[in-house]
Amino acid sequence: MNKRSYFEDHWNSTLYDDRHAFVSKFGNHLLELLKPRKTESILDLGAGTGDLANELAKLGVDVTGVDQSSSMVAKARSKYPHLSFDVADATNLPFTETFDAVFSNAVLHWVLDAEAALKSIWRVLKPGGRFVAEFGGKGNVETITTELIAQIKQAGYPYSIKQFPWYFPSIGEYASLMEKTGFSVSLAQLYERPTPLEGEDGFRNWLDMFARPFFNEIDEQDKQGIIAKTEIALQPVLMEEGQWIADYKRLVVIGYKIPIK
């Protein structure tokens, strides 16, 4: 969704499906919080390759999936041709009071202008409609990023906060922003969710999929050296019996649109 220009379409939809299917799998529990009802109109915001939108459709929901990545949307359309998927920006969704609910899994930490996204989500909901989302919260992948940044600096490269691609808010920060936008917040919870990464190269694949901005302006040879040193440093902390475990912390929120009087 509204990622920096670098993110206009860097997503590898095949790698996403093959090695990062956990993103959608972990999102299944969010469907339980959504409690979708048959014939409801629901927007899947940041639908990726469409797996969760398809699960919603199976429940009889009228689902529309949107994602900023055209490659992700193309993959979703090829997998689920009977469903509707479109390219759209989270901060400027092309709908007004259209949906009973907006559902979003593992997306909103990419949207740096959180207030603009919430205003857009509020606008597309019908009066009384609900917003159910989960994304990275305060402290998410902090062990990984702290070590990675240290290794970048040790390699002689400058580091700027502009290289940090995510927005990881606290409960208070995001709940306050929701209320400011016009949502009645019924749930805001931050929890630890250690996440297994698939295969021996799971950590490298994760960096390749999600952390490329850290390596802007770093040549390929130095990049590989930084990754190798980061792996060595983190193995005692994030590897269990040969399995990489990423230190995820997720923020879950539920809010209802309060009509303006």
Wavefront OBJ file of the C-alpha trace (Angstrom):
o trace
v 0.000 0.000 0.000
v 1.226 3.581 0.415
v 4.893 2.649 0.516
v 7.722 4.967 -0.507
v 8.381 5.258 -4.239
v 10.913 2.453 -3.871
v 7.985 0.183 -3.063
v 5.957 1.017 -6.127
v 6.265 -2.580 -7.215
v 9.271 -4.371 -5.800
v 7.158 -7.281 -4.585
v 8.058 -10.761 -5.799
v 4.660 -12.453 -5.744
v 6.138 -15.906 -6.363
v 8.622 -15.637 -3.488
v 5.814 -14.253 -1.347
v 3.612 -17.299 -1.980
v 6.418 -19.876 -1.892
v 8.339 -18.755 1.190
v 6.146 -16.256 3.028
v 2.737 -17.908 3.005
v 2.794 -17.529 6.804
v 1.600 -13.949 6.274
v -1.794 -15.175 5.106
v -1.883 -18.195 7.421
v -1.403 -16.042 10.509
v -4.163 -13.794 9.192
v -6.774 -16.534 9.520
v -7.281 -15.786 13.223
v -8.071 -12.206 12.266
v -11.058 -13.478 10.306
v -12.458 -14.763 13.609
v -12.288 -11.220 15.009
v -13.867 -9.837 11.844
v -16.858 -12.197 12.232
v -17.954 -11.783 8.614
v -21.605 -12.285 7.806
v -23.041 -13.564 4.544
v -23.806 -10.904 1.926
v -21.719 -8.285 3.730
v -19.548 -6.076 1.540
v -15.956 -6.234 2.805
v -12.774 -4.563 1.559
v -9.556 -6.577 1.946
v -7.023 -3.760 2.211
v -3.603 -4.979 1.083
v -4.932 -8.262 -0.274
v -1.555 -9.465 -1.547
v -1.991 -12.592 -3.639
v -5.602 -12.996 -2.554
v -5.647 -15.929 -0.134
v -7.582 -14.242 2.670
v -9.981 -12.585 0.238
v -10.735 -16.059 -1.065
v -11.400 -17.299 2.471
v -13.863 -14.442 2.928
v -15.586 -15.301 -0.336
v -16.028 -18.881 0.854
v -18.030 -17.485 3.782
v -20.477 -15.828 1.409
v -18.995 -12.353 1.671
v -19.016 -9.874 -1.213
v -15.278 -9.175 -1.062
v -13.147 -6.679 -2.941
v -9.364 -6.907 -2.690
v -6.993 -3.997 -3.234
v -3.208 -3.719 -3.140
v -0.740 -1.098 -4.315
v 1.429 -3.731 -6.011
v 0.309 -4.479 -9.559
v 2.295 -7.739 -9.519
v 0.469 -8.896 -6.391
v -2.873 -7.956 -7.913
v -2.013 -9.815 -11.123
v -1.121 -12.913 -9.092
v -4.352 -12.676 -7.079
v -6.415 -12.365 -10.256
v -4.716 -15.401 -11.771
v -5.292 -17.484 -8.627
v -8.854 -16.350 -7.990
v -10.348 -15.113 -11.292
v -13.852 -15.175 -9.819
v -12.975 -12.412 -7.330
v -12.409 -8.680 -7.752
v -8.902 -7.291 -7.219
v -7.672 -3.799 -8.057
v -4.581 -1.661 -7.621
v -5.219 1.078 -5.050
v -3.395 3.237 -2.494
v -4.378 2.877 1.166
v -4.268 6.644 1.660
v -6.586 7.361 -1.261
v -9.052 4.512 -1.685
v -11.475 5.017 -4.606
v -14.682 4.365 -2.653
v -17.139 6.276 -0.452
v -19.381 4.595 2.166
v -19.258 1.348 0.197
v -18.280 -1.346 2.702
v -19.684 -2.887 5.861
v -16.132 -3.665 6.977
v -12.503 -3.040 6.081
v -10.162 -5.928 6.813
v -6.378 -5.590 6.710
v -3.651 -8.094 7.558
v 0.099 -7.337 7.722
v -0.185 -4.179 5.616
v -0.560 -0.985 7.609
v 2.996 -0.990 8.951
v 3.992 -0.190 5.355
v 1.809 2.923 5.318
v 3.900 5.730 6.744
v 1.115 8.305 6.595
v -1.095 6.469 9.077
v -3.506 9.347 9.571
v -4.209 9.633 5.831
v -4.809 5.871 5.667
v -7.257 5.966 8.585
v -9.162 8.863 7.019
v -9.378 6.900 3.773
v -10.576 3.774 5.588
v -13.153 5.795 7.539
v -14.468 7.309 4.308
v -15.020 3.982 2.519
v -16.969 2.474 5.434
v -20.720 2.732 5.723
v -21.948 4.482 8.915
v -21.393 2.071 11.797
v -19.052 -0.074 9.688
v -16.094 -1.780 11.318
v -12.347 -1.701 10.746
v -10.410 -4.836 11.742
v -6.649 -4.936 11.259
v -3.414 -6.500 12.396
v 0.064 -5.230 11.580
v 3.501 -4.680 13.075
v 3.450 -2.805 16.370
v 6.014 -1.173 18.613
v 9.106 -3.382 18.928
v 8.319 -5.507 15.876
v 11.473 -7.223 14.487
v 13.532 -4.971 16.754
v 16.173 -7.638 17.368
v 16.664 -8.046 13.624
v 16.757 -4.372 12.733
v 19.026 -3.354 15.608
v 21.670 -5.863 14.556
v 21.256 -5.128 10.851
v 21.728 -1.396 11.375
v 24.795 -2.044 13.541
v 26.330 -4.188 10.789
v 25.583 -1.560 8.125
v 27.431 1.036 10.201
v 30.324 -1.338 10.922
v 30.692 -1.865 7.174
v 31.325 1.868 6.843
v 27.979 2.961 5.469
v 25.870 5.764 6.909
v 22.429 4.901 8.199
v 19.437 7.215 8.088
v 15.946 6.728 9.494
v 14.797 7.252 5.891
v 16.036 3.717 5.212
v 13.611 2.334 7.793
v 10.571 1.314 5.728
v 7.982 0.664 8.427
v 5.613 2.328 10.868
v 5.364 0.369 14.151
v 3.081 2.311 16.532
v 2.305 1.704 20.175
v -1.213 0.875 21.354
v -1.754 4.372 22.683
v -0.420 6.089 19.577
v -2.575 4.192 17.120
v -5.735 4.047 19.234
v -5.536 7.822 19.733
v -5.107 8.308 15.989
v -8.142 6.113 15.321
v -10.246 8.139 17.757
v -9.034 11.392 16.227
v -10.153 10.104 12.829
v -13.628 9.270 14.097
v -13.451 5.621 15.115
v -14.831 4.155 18.313
v -12.041 1.763 19.367
v -13.267 -1.514 20.839
v -9.942 -3.377 20.777
v -6.277 -2.398 20.664
v -3.849 -5.110 21.689
v -0.095 -5.594 21.228
v 1.271 -9.118 21.514
v 4.421 -11.095 20.775
v 4.161 -13.526 17.886
v 7.444 -15.360 17.246
v 7.256 -16.279 13.563
v 9.103 -19.228 11.955
v 10.848 -18.428 8.673
v 10.874 -21.236 6.135
v 14.090 -23.085 5.242
v 17.804 -22.679 5.987
v 17.778 -19.454 3.992
v 14.672 -18.212 5.766
v 16.393 -15.174 7.235
v 17.989 -14.145 3.937
v 14.699 -14.647 2.106
v 12.935 -12.506 4.688
v 15.453 -9.703 4.205
v 15.113 -9.985 0.437
v 11.332 -9.848 0.620
v 10.808 -7.183 3.251
v 14.004 -5.287 4.139
v 15.517 -4.120 0.863
v 15.425 -0.382 1.737
v 18.125 -0.932 4.346
v 20.508 -1.748 1.509
v 19.859 1.283 -0.673
v 23.201 2.685 -1.869
v 25.069 -0.421 -0.643
v 26.864 -2.414 -3.335
v 26.000 -6.082 -3.749
v 29.248 -7.509 -2.400
v 29.080 -5.441 0.781
v 25.374 -6.224 1.100
v 26.097 -9.956 1.145
v 28.821 -9.452 3.726
v 26.496 -7.443 5.960
v 23.806 -10.123 5.694
v 26.282 -12.892 6.509
v 27.571 -11.084 9.604
v 24.024 -10.295 10.722
v 23.118 -13.975 10.367
v 26.099 -15.051 12.477
v 25.281 -12.513 15.193
v 21.587 -13.443 15.338
v 21.803 -17.220 15.126
v 22.239 -17.657 18.920
v 19.242 -15.407 19.516
v 16.772 -16.174 16.730
v 17.561 -19.732 15.667
v 16.097 -22.774 17.416
v 17.126 -26.254 16.245
v 18.003 -24.978 12.804
v 14.803 -22.911 12.491
v 14.886 -19.138 12.153
v 12.282 -17.408 14.352
v 11.592 -13.731 13.637
v 10.744 -11.541 16.640
v 7.360 -10.287 15.499
v 5.146 -8.077 17.671
v 1.688 -7.450 16.279
v -0.895 -4.783 16.937
v -4.548 -5.826 16.578
v -7.251 -3.171 16.386
v -11.017 -3.063 15.941
v -12.878 0.190 15.454
v -16.334 1.306 14.386
v -17.137 4.304 12.218
v -18.973 6.940 14.176
v -21.116 8.988 11.778
v -20.463 12.741 11.867
v -23.535 14.515 13.247
l 1 2 3 4 5 6 7 8 9 10 11 12 13 14 15 16 17 18 19 20 21 22 23 24 25 26 27 28 29 30 31 32 33 34 35 36 37 38 39 40 41 42 43 44 45 46 47 48 49 50 51 52 53 54 55 56 57 58 59 60 61 62 63 64 65 66 67 68 69 70 71 72 73 74 75 76 77 78 79 80 81 82 83 84 85 86 87 88 89 90 91 92 93 94 95 96 97 98 99 100 101 102 103 104 105 106 107 108 109 110 111 112 113 114 115 116 117 118 119 120 121 122 123 124 125 126 127 128 129 130 131 132 133 134 135 136 137 138 139 140 141 142 143 144 145 146 147 148 149 150 151 152 153 154 155 156 157 158 159 160 161 162 163 164 165 166 167 168 169 170 171 172 173 174 175 176 177 178 179 180 181 182 183 184 185 186 187 188 189 190 191 192 193 194 195 196 197 198 199 200 201 202 203 204 205 206 207 208 209 210 211 212 213 214 215 216 217 218 219 220 221 222 223 224 225 226 227 228 229 230 231 232 233 234 235 236 237 238 239 240 241 242 243 244 245 246 247 248 249 250 251 252 253 254 255 256 257 258 259 260 261
